[in-house]
Amino acid sequence: MSKEVTLIATSAMGLESLVRDEVKALGYHDVQTENGKVIFTSDLQGIARTNLWLRTADRVKLQMDVFQAMSFDELFEQTKQIPWEEWIPEDAFIHVTGKSHKSQLYSVPDCQSIVKKAIVTRLQEKYALHTRLEETGVRYKVEVAILKDTVTITMDTSGTGLHKRGYRVSQVEAPLKETLAASLIKLTNWNPDHPFVDPFCGSGTIPIEAALIGQNIAPGFNREFAAEDWVEISPKIWERALEEAEDLANYDQPLSIMGSDISHQAIEISKDNAMEAGLADLIDWKQMQVEDLNPKSDLGYLVGNPPYGERLSDEDEVEDTYRALGSIMKENPHWSVYIMTAHPDFEKLYGRKASKKRKLFNGFIRTDYYQFFGKKL
């Protein structure tokens, strides 16, 4: 019988519900949602499947234990009680990170040091080692997170954050994270039978994520994960997860996806990234101004992350762009439009009040995601 584990899929604030829905769609139903994370139980196969399939999560962590600690002795002893030898070999390189908020144990460096010492002590005893660990082997990243004296100990299974899909060979300034781009799409009711347009494509992230979603291609299919090197997780587990991803991909699904940008350089970058993702023939790229946008079908979806006009020198141009977009889409009332921007007057400039608005963070920038639902045909 496969070992049962508790996993934590971390999330950007405000996107927990998307991550939760993705976890449930993979067949995991013992799910709890908290600020910035989704907690669920799984077997070992779930470590591979969630890393491969979660489009909107930041990373997947293995929960080792949760306990109360208000002294360094308590932190040491309870960390030492965790059966680390079931996961970590004697030559492992153990890297401990930490954070603490509103807790008695507020010194993060001290907490990290004590957790590392507890793990090493446990492994030395279990492996009957009389010298220090060599730490020449696989890297295991352990995190100690303390909130209101509750300690959560985890190990990172993802390695590089899940937003690193592996297809971005180059990028424009301040590119949109792949996980946020996927979230913007998942917050619409677009399906691959309808046209999809991003008139501010930048590095091409939104159209590329739309193509991956449209053909049901696992976003982690072409990258590696930290837990692939773990002794406890058999290579067959990863092989089965990759086989499942290949079987579920729908490469025959026709798509009508276009990305455009005023910048010639952005379009060339987008083409390179799409080629790296294996989607070169699925997305149309055009260099053009928003004013030249001319939807060819009666119904479709427009999703974009336009410039926000944060620099005074750009403000007039940005506001003209918003007005032009509003005028064009007014002539296409059956299209649904989704725009993420930090500009406070977007609705006024666009010329229409959003059907729905959602607060999101683009990095550290607080934005609103304006959703204009198209009229039914």
C-alpha positions in Angstrom: 0.0 0.0 0.0 1.4 3.4 -1.0 2.4 5.8 1.8 -0.1 8.5 2.6 1.3 12.0 2.7 0.1 15.5 3.4 0.9 18.0 0.7 0.7 21.8 0.6 0.2 23.6 -2.7 1.2 27.2 -2.1 -0.6 30.0 -3.8 -0.5 33.7 -4.5 -3.0 35.6 -2.3 -6.5 35.6 -3.8 -5.9 32.6 -6.0 -6.4 29.9 -3.4 -9.7 28.8 -4.9 -8.2 28.2 -8.3 -5.5 26.0 -6.8 -8.1 24.2 -4.7 -10.2 23.4 -7.8 -7.2 22.2 -9.6 -6.2 19.8 -6.7 -9.8 18.5 -6.6 -9.8 18.0 -10.4 -6.8 15.7 -10.0 -8.9 13.5 -7.7 -7.8 14.7 -4.2 -10.8 15.5 -2.1 -9.5 15.8 1.5 -8.7 19.4 0.8 -8.4 22.4 3.2 -7.9 26.0 2.0 -6.0 28.6 4.1 -4.4 31.9 3.3 -1.8 31.3 0.6 -2.0 27.5 0.6 -4.1 24.5 -0.1 -3.6 21.4 2.1 -4.5 17.9 1.0 -3.7 14.2 1.5 -2.3 12.0 -1.3 -0.2 9.0 -2.0 3.4 9.4 -3.3 2.1 9.5 -6.9 0.4 12.7 -6.0 3.7 14.4 -5.5 4.6 13.8 -9.2 1.0 14.5 -10.5 0.5 17.8 -8.7 3.9 19.1 -9.7 3.2 18.2 -13.3 -0.4 19.5 -13.5 -1.0 22.5 -11.2 -1.1 25.6 -13.4 -1.8 28.2 -10.7 0.1 27.0 -7.7 3.6 28.4 -6.8 5.1 25.1 -5.5 4.2 21.8 -3.8 5.6 21.1 -0.3 5.6 17.8 1.7 4.2 18.5 5.2 6.5 16.7 7.7 4.7 17.8 10.9 2.7 20.6 12.6 3.2 21.3 16.4 3.3 24.0 19.0 6.6 25.3 20.2 7.4 28.3 22.4 11.0 27.5 23.3 14.0 26.4 21.4 14.1 23.1 23.4 10.6 22.3 22.3 11.4 23.1 18.7 14.5 20.9 18.8 12.8 17.9 20.5 9.7 17.9 18.3 11.7 18.3 15.1 13.9 15.4 16.2 10.8 13.2 16.6 10.0 13.4 12.9 11.1 10.2 11.0 13.6 12.0 8.8 15.4 8.8 7.9 12.3 7.7 6.0 13.0 10.5 3.5 16.5 11.7 3.8 19.6 9.5 3.1 22.8 9.8 5.2 24.7 11.7 2.5 21.9 14.3 1.8 22.7 18.0 1.6 20.1 19.6 4.0 19.2 23.2 3.4 16.9 24.8 6.0 15.0 28.0 5.4 12.5 29.7 7.7 10.0 32.4 8.6 8.3 33.5 11.8 5.3 35.7 12.5 3.7 36.7 15.8 5.6 33.9 17.7 7.7 33.5 20.8 10.4 32.1 18.6 11.0 35.2 16.4 14.7 34.7 15.5 14.5 33.0 12.1 18.3 32.2 11.9 18.2 30.6 15.3 15.1 28.5 14.4 16.8 27.4 11.2 19.9 26.4 13.0 18.0 24.4 15.6 15.9 22.6 13.0 19.0 21.7 11.1 20.7 20.4 14.3 17.6 18.3 15.2 17.5 16.7 11.7 21.2 16.0 11.7 21.1 14.5 15.3 18.2 12.2 14.3 20.0 11.0 11.2 23.3 10.4 13.0 21.5 8.3 15.5 19.4 6.3 13.0 22.4 5.7 10.6 24.8 5.1 13.5 27.1 7.8 12.4 29.9 8.9 14.7 31.0 11.8 12.6 29.1 14.8 11.0 27.0 14.2 7.9 29.0 14.5 4.7 26.2 16.3 2.9 27.6 15.6 -0.6 24.4 14.1 -2.0 21.0 15.3 -3.1 19.7 18.6 -1.8 16.7 18.5 0.5 15.2 21.9 1.2 13.4 22.0 4.6 11.3 25.0 5.7 10.4 25.9 9.3 7.4 28.2 9.3 6.1 29.5 12.6 2.8 31.4 12.9 1.4 32.3 16.4 3.7 29.6 17.9 2.4 26.9 15.6 5.3 25.3 13.7 4.9 23.8 10.3 7.9 21.8 9.0 7.9 21.0 5.3 10.2 19.8 2.5 10.0 21.4 -1.0 9.2 18.9 -3.7 9.2 21.3 -6.6 12.7 22.9 -6.6 12.4 25.9 -8.9 9.0 27.5 -8.6 6.2 26.0 -10.7 5.9 29.2 -12.7 9.1 28.2 -14.4 7.6 26.0 -17.1 10.9 25.8 -19.0 9.7 27.5 -22.2 10.7 31.1 -21.5 14.0 31.5 -23.4 13.8 35.3 -23.3 11.5 38.0 -22.0 10.5 41.6 -22.0 10.9 43.9 -19.0 8.7 42.9 -16.0 7.2 39.8 -17.6 4.0 38.2 -16.3 4.5 35.0 -14.2 3.3 31.9 -16.0 1.2 30.9 -13.0 -0.6 34.3 -12.9 -1.1 34.2 -16.7 -2.8 30.8 -16.3 -4.9 32.1 -13.4 -6.2 35.0 -15.6 -7.3 32.4 -18.1 -8.8 30.1 -15.5 -10.9 33.0 -14.1 -12.7 33.2 -17.5 -15.1 30.6 -18.9 -13.1 30.4 -22.2 -13.0 27.0 -23.9 -10.8 26.0 -26.8 -13.7 26.2 -29.3 -13.7 30.0 -29.1 -11.2 32.5 -30.4 -8.8 33.9 -27.8 -6.8 37.2 -28.2 -4.2 39.0 -26.0 -3.4 42.4 -27.6 -0.7 43.2 -25.0 1.2 39.9 -25.3 4.7 41.0 -24.1 6.7 37.8 -23.8 3.7 35.8 -25.1 2.9 34.2 -21.7 -0.9 34.5 -21.7 -1.4 33.1 -25.3 1.1 30.3 -24.5 -0.7 29.4 -21.3 -4.0 29.5 -23.2 -2.6 27.0 -25.8 -1.4 24.7 -23.0 -4.8 24.8 -21.4 -6.6 24.4 -24.7 -4.8 21.2 -25.6 -4.7 20.0 -21.9 -0.9 19.9 -21.9 0.5 19.5 -18.4 2.4 22.7 -17.6 5.3 20.9 -16.0 5.8 18.4 -18.8 9.1 19.8 -19.9 10.9 20.5 -16.7 12.4 18.8 -13.7 11.5 18.8 -10.0 13.5 18.4 -6.7 11.6 15.3 -5.6 12.7 13.4 -8.8 16.0 12.8 -7.0 14.5 11.6 -3.7 15.3 8.0 -2.9 11.8 7.5 -1.4 10.0 8.3 -4.7 10.6 5.6 -7.3 11.4 6.7 -10.9 8.4 4.6 -11.9 6.1 7.1 -10.1 7.4 9.9 -12.3 7.2 7.7 -15.4 3.6 6.9 -14.7 2.8 10.6 -14.1 4.4 11.5 -17.4 2.6 8.7 -19.3 -0.7 10.0 -17.8 0.1 13.5 -19.0 1.0 12.3 -22.5 -2.3 10.3 -22.7 -4.4 13.2 -21.5 -3.0 15.8 -23.9 -5.3 16.6 -26.8 -2.8 17.6 -29.5 -5.6 17.5 -32.1 -7.7 20.2 -30.5 -7.9 23.1 -33.0 -7.2 26.5 -31.5 -7.7 30.1 -32.6 -5.3 32.0 -30.4 -3.6 35.3 -31.3 -1.1 37.4 -29.4 -0.2 41.0 -30.6 1.9 43.8 -29.3 3.1 47.2 -30.4 6.7 46.1 -30.0 8.5 44.1 -32.8 10.9 42.8 -30.2 8.1 41.5 -28.0 6.7 39.6 -30.9 10.0 38.0 -31.8 10.4 37.0 -28.1 6.9 35.5 -28.0 7.6 33.5 -31.1 10.8 32.1 -29.6 9.0 31.2 -26.4 6.2 29.5 -28.2 8.6 27.5 -30.3 10.4 26.4 -27.1 7.0 25.3 -25.7 6.3 23.2 -28.8 3.4 25.5 -29.7 4.9 27.4 -32.7 2.1 26.4 -35.1 -0.8 27.0 -32.7 -0.6 30.7 -32.0 -0.7 33.6 -34.4 1.6 36.5 -33.5 1.2 40.0 -34.9 2.9 43.3 -34.4 0.2 46.0 -34.2 -1.3 48.7 -32.2 -4.5 48.1 -30.2 -6.2 50.6 -32.5 -5.8 48.1 -35.3 -7.5 45.2 -33.5 -10.3 43.9 -35.6 -12.0 40.7 -34.3 -13.0 38.4 -37.1 -15.6 36.4 -35.3 -18.8 37.4 -33.6 -17.9 35.8 -30.3 -14.6 35.4 -28.5 -12.4 36.1 -25.5 -9.9 38.9 -24.9 -7.5 38.6 -22.0 -4.7 41.1 -21.4 -2.3 42.7 -19.0 -1.8 46.2 -20.6 0.7 48.8 -19.4 -0.5 50.5 -16.2 0.9 54.0 -16.9 3.0 54.1 -13.8 5.5 56.5 -15.3 4.1 59.9 -16.0 5.7 60.0 -19.4 3.6 57.0 -20.4 0.3 58.0 -18.8 -1.3 59.7 -21.8 -0.4 56.9 -24.2 -1.7 54.3 -21.8 -5.0 56.1 -21.3 -5.4 56.5 -25.1 -4.9 52.7 -25.4 -7.6 52.0 -22.8 -10.0 54.3 -24.7 -9.2 52.7 -28.0 -9.8 49.2 -26.6 -13.1 50.2 -25.2 -14.3 51.7 -28.5 -13.3 48.6 -30.4 -14.9 46.1 -28.0 -18.1 48.2 -27.9 -18.5 47.3 -31.6 -18.0 43.6 -30.6 -20.6 43.2 -27.8 -20.6 39.4 -27.8 -16.9 39.2 -26.9 -15.9 38.8 -23.2 -13.0 41.0 -22.1 -10.7 40.5 -19.1 -8.2 43.1 -18.3 -5.7 43.2 -15.3 -4.4 46.7 -14.5 -3.4 48.9 -11.6 -4.8 52.1 -13.3 -7.5 53.5 -11.0 -9.6 55.0 -13.8 -9.6 52.0 -16.1 -13.4 51.6 -16.2 -13.9 55.3 -16.9 -11.4 55.3 -19.7 -12.7 52.0 -21.2 -16.2 53.5 -21.2 -18.0 50.7 -19.4 -18.4 49.4 -15.9 -17.1 45.9 -15.4 -19.5 43.0 -14.9 -17.2 41.8 -12.1 -13.9 43.0 -10.5 -11.4 40.9 -8.6 -8.3 42.1 -6.6 -5.1 40.4 -7.7 -1.4 41.0 -7.1 1.1 41.1 -10.0 4.2 40.6 -8.0 4.0 43.4 -5.4 1.7 45.5 -7.5 -2.0 45.6 -6.4 -4.2 45.3 -9.4 -7.8 44.8 -10.4 -9.0 42.2 -12.8 -11.8 43.7 -14.7 -14.3 41.2 -16.2 -16.7 42.3 -19.0 -19.0 39.5 -19.9 -20.1 39.4 -23.6 -23.7 39.4 -24.6 -25.1 36.0 -25.5 -25.8 35.5 -29.2 
